[in-house]
């Protein structure tokens, strides 16, 4: 048991540095190019600020949209409404049943 614990501890000591997030030294040496670059500074006048573009406003409606909506609501309110709603799915069987009853009574 004691030997097993020591082997486990030794294995952890060997493995833990390999799990580090960043190596201390680069794994591959980077080769520098023979060309040397020099820093250049451009001078001159600053560019003017870009103009802001405003959207073109739409022309005013004549009559205004609110008036159009009010007229539509008023026309809907005075329109003729249905007096009775008939559901065709339930009306058809009732007619057939009454016709069958009339025929059976006639016999």
Secondary structure, DSSP 8 states (H G I E B T S, - for coil): -HHHHHHHHHHHHHHHGGG-SS-SS-SS-----S---------------------------SS-HHHHHHHHHHHHHHS---S----HHHHHHHHHHHHHHHHHHH-
